[in-house]
Amino acid sequence: MIKSLAGTVLVAAAATSLVAAPANASTAASTSVAATASKAAITARPQLIRTNASFGRCRNTCRVEVRIRNVSRKNLFDVKLNVRLTVNGRRAGTCYDYVGGIRARKVRHASCTVRTSTLNRLYNRYLDGYTGFRYRANTSVAYRYYR
């Protein structure tokens, strides 16, 4: 049996299903919401990976390097990396990379480069002295494994 996990998506789905029912809903509706929430809680299993992001050169293009460590005893395959870059709290761009498979208890490195006009504009404003240049990357790793 093949399972697929993307931790942030499953956890967000569980949170929205709990909020969906109004306060004056009937007991049947609240029971179905509780059943959906418990079903979502079952699918939001512990993550099998740990990530550590670092930056290469980050000016008008940013290179984001991520170390992905498989902490489980299961072989992962179809591993994908998504990176969302923000500068001064504003979205500056995204990039993705296909990592492939990660054997049990092993490490793979992935990297991608963000090149957008928004990032270029934010860096030019920094060079002109109008703003700072505080960058941050949010990473999301999706993977599949055999159970």
Secondary structure, 3 states (H helix, E strand, C coil): CEEEECHHHHHHHHHHHHHCCCCCCCHHHHHHHHHHHHHHHHHCCCCCEEEEEEEEEECCCEEEEEEEEECCCCCEEEEEEEEEEEECCEEEEEEEEEEEEECCCCEEEEEEEECCHHHHHHHHHHHCCCCCCCEEEEEEEEEEEEC
